[in-house]
Amino acid sequence: MVVINSIAKGIVIDHIRAGNGMRVLAHLNIDTSRNTVAFIMNAASKKHGRKDLIKIENITDVDLTVLGLIDHNATVNIIEDHIIAEKIKLRLPETVTDVIKCRNPRCVASSEAGISHIFRLVDEDAKEYRCEYCDDIVKAGEY
Ligand SMILES: [Zn+2]
């Protein structure tokens, strides 16, 4: 077993694409005034050259739905008693709200204020999402 000596309990999000960590952190909605968060930018990685890394202390119930969309190659480890208790495999979420923005100028979501941008997964292999309102297709990562 691998020992993560820096935190006793929490969640470690590793292998985030370098430069993407701030975005990941923003979407996780962690209360940084109450929780200890370590954010490492541009760390050396054997696998990917450079990576970002986030460690969140004492929280294990983070909503990872959006993470599956914005960086599904990231690895997520749940730490309990200094060891990895669980490795989470990220998946593309079925539905995403207000992460992908519809770019169709005639779409009600882009033309009217106060309407949520809702996209539903239509093709997991192609990573394609369809706008709930206008049926425009957007590929995950291209928004
Ligand atoms: Zn649309």
Backbone and ligand atoms as CSV (ligand in chain L), in Angstrom:
chain,resi,resn,atom,element,x,y,z
A,1,MET,N,N,0.826,-1.201,0.000
A,1,MET,CA,C,0.000,0.000,0.000
A,1,MET,C,C,0.867,1.260,0.000
A,2,VAL,N,N,0.344,2.255,-0.652
A,2,VAL,CA,C,1.080,3.517,-0.769
A,2,VAL,C,C,0.730,4.423,0.409
A,3,VAL,N,N,1.718,4.970,1.013
A,3,VAL,CA,C,1.487,5.878,2.134
A,3,VAL,C,C,1.522,7.322,1.634
A,4,ILE,N,N,0.447,8.023,1.868
A,4,ILE,CA,C,0.402,9.463,1.567
A,4,ILE,C,C,0.658,10.164,2.896
A,5,ASN,N,N,1.881,10.546,3.153
A,5,ASN,CA,C,2.202,11.026,4.497
A,5,ASN,C,C,1.740,12.444,4.790
A,6,SER,N,N,1.311,13.172,3.758
A,6,SER,CA,C,0.958,14.565,4.027
A,6,SER,C,C,-0.443,14.741,4.604
A,7,ILE,N,N,-1.373,13.846,4.288
A,7,ILE,CA,C,-2.688,13.962,4.920
A,7,ILE,C,C,-3.128,12.616,5.490
A,8,ALA,N,N,-3.840,12.673,6.609
A,8,ALA,CA,C,-4.323,11.466,7.275
A,8,ALA,C,C,-5.658,11.027,6.687
A,9,LYS,N,N,-6.458,12.020,6.326
A,9,LYS,CA,C,-7.793,11.727,5.823
A,9,LYS,C,C,-8.150,12.818,4.829
A,10,GLY,N,N,-8.742,12.417,3.742
A,10,GLY,CA,C,-9.140,13.418,2.761
A,10,GLY,C,C,-9.163,12.841,1.362
A,11,ILE,N,N,-8.973,13.737,0.398
A,11,ILE,CA,C,-9.056,13.317,-0.990
A,11,ILE,C,C,-7.877,13.905,-1.763
A,12,VAL,N,N,-7.267,13.073,-2.588
A,12,VAL,CA,C,-6.141,13.524,-3.400
A,12,VAL,C,C,-6.519,13.382,-4.867
A,13,ILE,N,N,-6.490,14.488,-5.571
A,13,ILE,CA,C,-6.768,14.469,-7.007
A,13,ILE,C,C,-5.449,14.690,-7.717
A,14,ASP,N,N,-4.987,13.637,-8.369
A,14,ASP,CA,C,-3.651,13.641,-8.955
A,14,ASP,C,C,-3.761,13.569,-10.482
A,15,HIS,N,N,-2.646,13.834,-11.143
A,15,HIS,CA,C,-2.574,13.765,-12.609
A,15,HIS,C,C,-3.579,14.671,-13.307
A,16,ILE,N,N,-3.857,15.805,-12.679
A,16,ILE,CA,C,-4.671,16.808,-13.362
A,16,ILE,C,C,-3.794,17.419,-14.456
A,17,ARG,N,N,-4.359,17.621,-15.613
A,17,ARG,CA,C,-3.595,18.218,-16.703
A,17,ARG,C,C,-3.011,19.555,-16.224
A,18,ALA,N,N,-1.708,19.741,-16.458
A,18,ALA,CA,C,-1.028,20.960,-15.989
A,18,ALA,C,C,-1.764,22.190,-16.500
A,19,GLY,N,N,-2.038,23.105,-15.585
A,19,GLY,CA,C,-2.750,24.322,-15.950
A,19,GLY,C,C,-4.244,24.236,-15.736
A,20,ASN,N,N,-4.743,23.032,-15.502
A,20,ASN,CA,C,-6.192,22.829,-15.363
A,20,ASN,C,C,-6.637,22.811,-13.894
A,21,GLY,N,N,-5.677,22.832,-12.972
A,21,GLY,CA,C,-5.989,22.664,-11.551
A,21,GLY,C,C,-6.899,23.735,-10.972
A,22,MET,N,N,-6.689,24.984,-11.383
A,22,MET,CA,C,-7.523,26.072,-10.868
A,22,MET,C,C,-8.982,25.866,-11.261
A,23,ARG,N,N,-9.164,25.420,-12.477
A,23,ARG,CA,C,-10.511,25.187,-12.990
A,23,ARG,C,C,-11.169,24.033,-12.229
A,24,VAL,N,N,-10.390,22.972,-12.006
A,24,VAL,CA,C,-10.900,21.834,-11.246
A,24,VAL,C,C,-11.313,22.291,-9.849
A,25,LEU,N,N,-10.440,23.040,-9.213
A,25,LEU,CA,C,-10.703,23.510,-7.857
A,25,LEU,C,C,-11.956,24.388,-7.818
A,26,ALA,N,N,-12.101,25.251,-8.796
A,26,ALA,CA,C,-13.262,26.146,-8.843
A,26,ALA,C,C,-14.561,25.348,-8.949
A,27,HIS,N,N,-14.527,24.271,-9.718
A,27,HIS,CA,C,-15.746,23.490,-9.933
A,27,HIS,C,C,-16.074,22.541,-8.786
A,28,LEU,N,N,-15.117,22.285,-7.915
A,28,LEU,CA,C,-15.381,21.355,-6.809
A,28,LEU,C,C,-16.162,22.014,-5.675
A,29,ASN,N,N,-16.225,23.352,-5.685
A,29,ASN,CA,C,-16.987,24.074,-4.660
A,29,ASN,C,C,-16.559,23.738,-3.234
A,30,ILE,N,N,-15.249,23.657,-3.025
A,30,ILE,CA,C,-14.739,23.418,-1.679
A,30,ILE,C,C,-14.723,24.750,-0.928
A,31,ASP,N,N,-15.173,24.733,0.292
A,31,ASP,CA,C,-15.128,25.932,1.126
A,31,ASP,C,C,-13.706,26.086,1.669
A,32,THR,N,N,-12.901,26.896,0.999
A,32,THR,CA,C,-11.488,27.008,1.386
A,32,THR,C,C,-11.292,27.849,2.645
A,33,SER,N,N,-12.359,28.477,3.144
A,33,SER,CA,C,-12.233,29.173,4.425
A,33,SER,C,C,-12.352,28.187,5.588
A,34,ARG,N,N,-12.899,27.008,5.317
A,34,ARG,CA,C,-13.095,26.033,6.384
A,34,ARG,C,C,-12.244,24.784,6.224
A,35,ASN,N,N,-11.760,24.540,5.009
A,35,ASN,CA,C,-11.035,23.299,4.758
A,35,ASN,C,C,-9.616,23.571,4.285
A,36,THR,N,N,-8.707,22.664,4.637
A,36,THR,CA,C,-7.319,22.787,4.216
A,36,THR,C,C,-7.166,22.183,2.828
A,37,VAL,N,N,-6.707,22.999,1.908
A,37,VAL,CA,C,-6.529,22.538,0.537
A,37,VAL,C,C,-5.088,22.815,0.114
A,38,ALA,N,N,-4.420,21.771,-0.364
A,38,ALA,CA,C,-3.083,21.951,-0.925
A,38,ALA,C,C,-3.208,21.886,-2.438
A,39,PHE,N,N,-2.712,22.909,-3.105
A,39,PHE,CA,C,-2.811,22.963,-4.556
A,39,PHE,C,C,-1.399,23.086,-5.109
A,40,ILE,N,N,-0.977,22.073,-5.840
A,40,ILE,CA,C,0.368,22.063,-6.386
A,40,ILE,C,C,0.274,22.205,-7.901
A,41,MET,N,N,0.894,23.257,-8.397
A,41,MET,CA,C,0.842,23.509,-9.830
A,41,MET,C,C,2.117,23.043,-10.492
A,42,ASN,N,N,1.951,22.468,-11.672
A,42,ASN,CA,C,3.077,22.197,-12.543
A,42,ASN,C,C,4.146,21.293,-11.910
A,43,ALA,N,N,3.681,20.274,-11.205
A,43,ALA,CA,C,4.604,19.313,-10.599
A,43,ALA,C,C,5.140,18.370,-11.679
A,44,ALA,N,N,6.340,17.859,-11.464
A,44,ALA,CA,C,6.895,16.883,-12.397
A,44,ALA,C,C,6.137,15.571,-12.260
A,45,SER,N,N,5.829,14.945,-13.379
A,45,SER,CA,C,5.104,13.676,-13.368
A,45,SER,C,C,5.794,12.694,-14.293
A,46,LYS,N,N,5.967,11.481,-13.830
A,46,LYS,CA,C,6.582,10.460,-14.677
A,46,LYS,C,C,5.682,10.117,-15.855
A,47,LYS,N,N,4.363,10.158,-15.593
A,47,LYS,CA,C,3.408,9.739,-16.619
A,47,LYS,C,C,3.145,10.804,-17.679
A,48,HIS,N,N,2.994,12.047,-17.247
A,48,HIS,CA,C,2.463,13.062,-18.154
A,48,HIS,C,C,3.352,14.280,-18.335
A,49,GLY,N,N,4.605,14.212,-17.902
A,49,GLY,CA,C,5.441,15.397,-18.026
A,49,GLY,C,C,5.200,16.369,-16.882
A,50,ARG,N,N,4.124,17.136,-17.006
A,50,ARG,CA,C,3.759,18.079,-15.941
A,50,ARG,C,C,2.313,17.845,-15.542
A,51,LYS,N,N,2.023,18.111,-14.268
A,51,LYS,CA,C,0.670,17.882,-13.789
A,51,LYS,C,C,0.348,18.859,-12.671
A,52,ASP,N,N,-0.934,19.008,-12.384
A,52,ASP,CA,C,-1.385,19.718,-11.192
A,52,ASP,C,C,-1.922,18.676,-10.213
A,53,LEU,N,N,-1.933,19.028,-8.963
A,53,LEU,CA,C,-2.309,18.099,-7.904
A,53,LEU,C,C,-3.076,18.857,-6.823
A,54,ILE,N,N,-4.164,18.278,-6.355
A,54,ILE,CA,C,-4.951,18.923,-5.294
A,54,ILE,C,C,-5.157,17.924,-4.158
A,55,LYS,N,N,-4.878,18.369,-2.945
A,55,LYS,CA,C,-5.153,17.550,-1.760
A,55,LYS,C,C,-6.116,18.322,-0.878
A,56,ILE,N,N,-7.181,17.665,-0.492
A,56,ILE,CA,C,-8.181,18.315,0.356
A,56,ILE,C,C,-8.277,17.521,1.643
A,57,GLU,N,N,-8.031,18.207,2.757
A,57,GLU,CA,C,-7.971,17.516,4.032
A,57,GLU,C,C,-9.359,17.346,4.638
A,58,ASN,N,N,-9.593,16.172,5.176
A,58,ASN,CA,C,-10.779,15.847,5.981
A,58,ASN,C,C,-12.112,15.766,5.232
A,59,ILE,N,N,-12.089,15.947,3.937
A,59,ILE,CA,C,-13.336,15.796,3.170
A,59,ILE,C,C,-13.187,14.588,2.252
A,60,THR,N,N,-14.171,13.735,2.225
A,60,THR,CA,C,-14.105,12.609,1.288
A,60,THR,C,C,-15.339,12.531,0.405
A,61,ASP,N,N,-16.317,13.398,0.669
A,61,ASP,CA,C,-17.569,13.306,-0.097
A,61,ASP,C,C,-17.703,14.443,-1.120
A,62,VAL,N,N,-16.616,14.675,-1.851
A,62,VAL,CA,C,-16.637,15.724,-2.878
A,62,VAL,C,C,-17.434,15.229,-4.095
A,63,ASP,N,N,-18.221,16.128,-4.651
A,63,ASP,CA,C,-18.976,15.787,-5.854
A,63,ASP,C,C,-18.032,15.816,-7.059
A,64,LEU,N,N,-17.767,14.633,-7.620
A,64,LEU,CA,C,-16.772,14.521,-8.676
A,64,LEU,C,C,-17.385,14.494,-10.072
A,65,THR,N,N,-18.671,14.757,-10.149
A,65,THR,CA,C,-19.371,14.690,-11.435
A,65,THR,C,C,-18.710,15.579,-12.480
A,66,VAL,N,N,-18.449,16.820,-12.074
A,66,VAL,CA,C,-17.890,17.774,-13.024
A,66,VAL,C,C,-16.444,17.423,-13.364
A,67,LEU,N,N,-15.731,16.876,-12.379
A,67,LEU,CA,C,-14.338,16.493,-12.628
A,67,LEU,C,C,-14.249,15.462,-13.753
A,68,GLY,N,N,-15.192,14.560,-13.794
A,68,GLY,CA,C,-15.234,13.567,-14.871
A,68,GLY,C,C,-15.311,14.215,-16.235
A,69,LEU,N,N,-15.944,15.365,-16.288
A,69,LEU,CA,C,-16.087,16.080,-17.556
A,69,LEU,C,C,-14.852,16.909,-17.884
A,70,ILE,N,N,-14.358,17.674,-16.913
A,70,ILE,CA,C,-13.311,18.634,-17.261
A,70,ILE,C,C,-11.913,18.046,-17.229
A,71,ASP,N,N,-11.715,16.926,-16.550
A,71,ASP,CA,C,-10.390,16.288,-16.585
A,71,ASP,C,C,-10.522,14.816,-16.207
A,72,HIS,N,N,-11.034,14.016,-17.147
A,72,HIS,CA,C,-11.344,12.631,-16.773
A,72,HIS,C,C,-10.109,11.736,-16.690
A,73,ASN,N,N,-8.927,12.263,-17.039
A,73,ASN,CA,C,-7.698,11.490,-16.854
A,73,ASN,C,C,-7.094,11.673,-15.466
A,74,ALA,N,N,-7.662,12.582,-14.694
A,74,ALA,CA,C,-7.183,12.780,-13.327
A,74,ALA,C,C,-7.467,11.509,-12.517
A,75,THR,N,N,-6.643,11.273,-11.499
A,75,THR,CA,C,-6.882,10.129,-10.625
A,75,THR,C,C,-7.329,10.647,-9.265
A,76,VAL,N,N,-8.276,9.948,-8.666
A,76,VAL,CA,C,-8.825,10.396,-7.394
A,76,VAL,C,C,-8.637,9.291,-6.360
A,77,ASN,N,N,-7.954,9.628,-5.273
A,77,ASN,CA,C,-7.760,8.681,-4.178
A,77,ASN,C,C,-8.394,9.221,-2.904
A,78,ILE,N,N,-9.160,8.360,-2.259
A,78,ILE,CA,C,-9.725,8.702,-0.962
A,78,ILE,C,C,-8.758,8.169,0.100
A,79,ILE,N,N,-8.334,9.052,0.977
A,79,ILE,CA,C,-7.351,8.686,2.005
A,79,ILE,C,C,-8.046,8.541,3.371
A,80,GLU,N,N,-7.803,7.411,3.993
A,80,GLU,CA,C,-8.275,7.199,5.373
A,80,GLU,C,C,-7.089,6.628,6.154
A,81,ASP,N,N,-6.838,7.160,7.324
A,81,ASP,CA,C,-5.734,6.681,8.164
A,81,ASP,C,C,-4.414,6.589,7.396
A,82,HIS,N,N,-4.102,7.608,6.620
A,82,HIS,CA,C,-2.849,7.739,5.885
A,82,HIS,C,C,-2.695,6.804,4.688
A,83,ILE,N,N,-3.667,5.949,4.428
A,83,ILE,CA,C,-3.521,5.065,3.275
A,83,ILE,C,C,-4.673,5.267,2.281
A,84,ILE,N,N,-4.450,4.806,1.058
A,84,ILE,CA,C,-5.487,4.936,0.040
A,84,ILE,C,C,-6.586,3.917,0.330
A,85,ALA,N,N,-7.747,4.413,0.728
A,85,ALA,CA,C,-8.867,3.538,1.052
A,85,ALA,C,C,-9.674,3.213,-0.203
A,86,GLU,N,N,-9.647,4.125,-1.159
A,86,GLU,CA,C,-10.459,3.916,-2.361
A,86,GLU,C,C,-9.866,4.709,-3.520
A,87,LYS,N,N,-9.831,4.080,-4.686
A,87,LYS,CA,C,-9.452,4.783,-5.913
A,87,LYS,C,C,-10.713,4.946,-6.738
A,88,ILE,N,N,-10.965,6.161,-7.160
A,88,ILE,CA,C,-12.198,6.416,-7.889
A,88,ILE,C,C,-11.900,6.579,-9.372
A,89,LYS,N,N,-12.630,5.841,-10.178
A,89,LYS,CA,C,-12.501,5.947,-11.637
A,89,LYS,C,C,-13.489,7.000,-12.105
A,90,LEU,N,N,-12.962,8.027,-12.751
A,90,LEU,CA,C,-13.840,9.108,-13.209
A,90,LEU,C,C,-14.568,8.709,-14.478
A,91,ARG,N,N,-15.803,9.134,-14.565
A,91,ARG,CA,C,-16.604,8.865,-15.769
A,91,ARG,C,C,-17.206,10.184,-16.251
A,92,LEU,N,N,-17.550,10.193,-17.513
A,92,LEU,CA,C,-18.244,11.365,-18.030
A,92,LEU,C,C,-19.639,11.395,-17.424
A,93,PRO,N,N,-20.052,12.525,-16.857
A,93,PRO,CA,C,-21.390,12.598,-16.267
A,93,PRO,C,C,-22.486,12.555,-17.325
A,94,GLU,N,N,-23.633,11.994,-16.959
A,94,GLU,CA,C,-24.773,11.908,-17.882
A,94,GLU,C,C,-25.330,13.292,-18.207
A,95,THR,N,N,-25.392,14.113,-17.180
A,95,THR,CA,C,-25.952,15.454,-17.353
A,95,THR,C,C,-25.018,16.469,-16.718
A,96,VAL,N,N,-24.791,17.568,-17.398
A,96,VAL,CA,C,-23.995,18.648,-16.802
A,96,VAL,C,C,-24.763,19.964,-16.917
A,97,THR,N,N,-24.761,20.695,-15.825
A,97,THR,CA,C,-25.497,21.952,-15.771
A,97,THR,C,C,-24.525,23.105,-15.531
A,98,ASP,N,N,-24.556,24.078,-16.422
A,98,ASP,CA,C,-23.744,25.304,-16.298
A,98,ASP,C,C,-22.243,25.049,-16.245
A,99,VAL,N,N,-21.777,24.063,-16.983
A,99,VAL,CA,C,-20.337,23.878,-17.151
A,99,VAL,C,C,-20.014,24.098,-18.625
A,100,ILE,N,N,-20.673,23.316,-19.479
A,100,ILE,CA,C,-20.595,23.567,-20.915
A,100,ILE,C,C,-21.576,24.703,-21.221
A,101,LYS,N,N,-21.129,25.682,-22.003
A,101,LYS,CA,C,-22.026,26.770,-22.406
A,101,LYS,C,C,-22.432,26.554,-23.864
A,102,CYS,N,N,-23.710,26.713,-24.125
A,102,CYS,CA,C,-24.169,26.579,-25.503
A,102,CYS,C,C,-23.742,27.808,-26.300
A,103,ARG,N,N,-23.141,27.563,-27.461
A,103,ARG,CA,C,-22.636,28.679,-28.268
A,103,ARG,C,C,-23.566,29.029,-29.429
A,104,ASN,N,N,-24.632,28.290,-29.547
A,104,ASN,CA,C,-25.590,28.577,-30.620
A,104,ASN,C,C,-26.291,29.906,-30.308
A,105,PRO,N,N,-26.078,30.938,-31.140
A,105,PRO,CA,C,-26.652,32.254,-30.806
A,105,PRO,C,C,-28.184,32.267,-30.824
A,106,ARG,N,N,-28.793,31.304,-31.511
A,106,ARG,CA,C,-30.249,31.257,-31.557
A,106,ARG,C,C,-30.842,30.434,-30.417
A,107,CYS,N,N,-29.947,29.820,-29.606
A,107,CYS,CA,C,-30.430,28.958,-28.515
A,107,CYS,C,C,-30.957,29.798,-27.359
A,108,VAL,N,N,-32.035,29.345,-26.769
A,108,VAL,CA,C,-32.635,30.085,-25.652
A,108,VAL,C,C,-31.661,30.205,-24.471
A,109,ALA,N,N,-30.775,29.200,-24.317
A,109,ALA,CA,C,-29.821,29.230,-23.199
A,109,ALA,C,C,-28.786,30.344,-23.367
A,110,SER,N,N,-28.403,30.642,-24.592
A,110,SER,CA,C,-27.404,31.696,-24.789
A,110,SER,C,C,-28.041,33.070,-24.977
A,111,SER,N,N,-29.310,33.127,-25.375
A,111,SER,CA,C,-29.928,34.431,-25.647
A,111,SER,C,C,-30.680,35.003,-24.455
A,112,GLU,N,N,-31.076,34.171,-23.530
A,112,GLU,CA,C,-31.839,34.679,-22.390
A,112,GLU,C,C,-31.072,34.480,-21.086
A,113,ALA,N,N,-31.079,35.506,-20.245
A,113,ALA,CA,C,-30.388,35.418,-18.965
A,113,ALA,C,C,-31.168,34.524,-18.001
A,114,GLY,N,N,-30.467,33.903,-17.087
A,114,GLY,CA,C,-31.130,33.154,-16.026
A,114,GLY,C,C,-31.546,31.747,-16.404
A,115,ILE,N,N,-31.149,31.305,-17.591
A,115,ILE,CA,C,-31.480,29.928,-17.985
A,115,ILE,C,C,-30.231,29.054,-17.861
A,116,SER,N,N,-30.359,27.932,-17.176
A,116,SER,CA,C,-29.227,27.032,-17.014
A,116,SER,C,C,-28.864,26.379,-18.337
A,117,HIS,N,N,-27.556,26.245,-18.549
A,117,HIS,CA,C,-27.088,25.520,-19.728
A,117,HIS,C,C,-27.018,24.040,-19.359
A,118,ILE,N,N,-27.936,23.261,-19.914
A,118,ILE,CA,C,-28.002,21.842,-19.567
A,118,ILE,C,C,-27.591,21.015,-20.788
A,119,PHE,N,N,-26.616,20.134,-20.581
A,119,PHE,CA,C,-26.168,19.250,-21.654
A,119,PHE,C,C,-26.268,17.801,-21.200
A,120,ARG,N,N,-26.675,16.936,-22.113
A,120,ARG,CA,C,-26.784,15.514,-21.799
A,120,ARG,C,C,-25.824,14.709,-22.679
A,121,LEU,N,N,-25.197,13.712,-22.053
A,121,LEU,CA,C,-24.256,12.847,-22.772
A,121,LEU,C,C,-25.003,12.024,-23.819
A,122,VAL,N,N,-24.554,12.090,-25.071
A,122,VAL,CA,C,-25.188,11.300,-26.122
A,122,VAL,C,C,-24.267,10.205,-26.644
A,123,ASP,N,N,-22.951,10.410,-26.555
A,123,ASP,CA,C,-22.016,9.403,-27.047
A,123,ASP,C,C,-20.776,9.412,-26.164
A,124,GLU,N,N,-20.668,8.386,-25.301
A,124,GLU,CA,C,-19.577,8.363,-24.333
A,124,GLU,C,C,-18.211,8.219,-25.012
A,125,ASP,N,N,-18.117,7.376,-26.043
A,125,ASP,CA,C,-16.831,7.171,-26.716
A,125,ASP,C,C,-16.372,8.439,-27.426
A,126,ALA,N,N,-17.299,9.121,-28.069
A,126,ALA,CA,C,-16.969,10.360,-28.784
A,126,ALA,C,C,-16.960,11.559,-27.843
A,127,LYS,N,N,-17.384,11.356,-26.590
A,127,LYS,CA,C,-17.464,12.420,-25.578
A,127,LYS,C,C,-18.354,13.567,-26.046
A,128,GLU,N,N,-19.474,13.216,-26.630
A,128,GLU,CA,C,-20.354,14.240,-27.171
A,128,GLU,C,C,-21.554,14.502,-26.274
A,129,TYR,N,N,-21.821,15.781,-26.114
A,129,TYR,CA,C,-22.969,16.227,-25.322
A,129,TYR,C,C,-23.913,17.019,-26.203
A,130,ARG,N,N,-25.219,16.904,-25.908
A,130,ARG,CA,C,-26.220,17.629,-26.672
A,130,ARG,C,C,-26.913,18.645,-25.780
A,131,CYS,N,N,-27.069,19.857,-26.321
A,131,CYS,CA,C,-27.784,20.907,-25.604
A,131,CYS,C,C,-29.246,20.503,-25.425
A,132,GLU,N,N,-29.728,20.693,-24.200
A,132,GLU,CA,C,-31.105,20.336,-23.861
A,132,GLU,C,C,-32.130,21.124,-24.680
A,133,TYR,N,N,-31.756,22.316,-25.102
A,133,TYR,CA,C,-32.739,23.208,-25.737
A,133,TYR,C,C,-32.675,23.207,-27.256
A,134,CYS,N,N,-31.454,23.232,-27.805
A,134,CYS,CA,C,-31.366,23.417,-29.262
A,134,CYS,C,C,-30.750,22.212,-29.977
A,135,ASP,N,N,-30.366,21.166,-29.221
A,135,ASP,CA,C,-29.792,19.947,-29.801
A,135,ASP,C,C,-28.411,20.133,-30.427
A,136,ASP,N,N,-27.769,21.257,-30.228
A,136,ASP,CA,C,-26.385,21.416,-30.686
A,136,ASP,C,C,-25.496,20.407,-29.966
A,137,ILE,N,N,-24.509,19.873,-30.685
A,137,ILE,CA,C,-23.596,18.892,-30.106
A,137,ILE,C,C,-22.260,19.573,-29.753
A,138,VAL,N,N,-21.784,19.304,-28.543
A,138,VAL,CA,C,-20.495,19.830,-28.100
A,138,VAL,C,C,-19.661,18.656,-27.618
A,139,LYS,N,N,-18.379,18.638,-27.996
A,139,LYS,CA,C,-17.469,17.607,-27.524
A,139,LYS,C,C,-16.880,18.017,-26.178
A,140,ALA,N,N,-16.798,17.090,-25.242
A,140,ALA,CA,C,-16.191,17.386,-23.942
A,140,ALA,C,C,-14.768,17.884,-24.157
A,141,GLY,N,N,-14.405,18.972,-23.518
A,141,GLY,CA,C,-13.074,19.536,-23.662
A,141,GLY,C,C,-13.033,20.684,-24.664
A,142,GLU,N,N,-14.087,20.827,-25.475
A,142,GLU,CA,C,-14.104,21.900,-26.491
A,142,GLU,C,C,-15.163,22.939,-26.158
A,143,TYR,N,N,-15.001,23.556,-25.025
A,143,TYR,CA,C,-15.984,24.583,-24.666
A,143,TYR,C,C,-15.323,25.619,-23.792
L,1,ZN,ZN,ZN,-28.329,25.276,-27.081
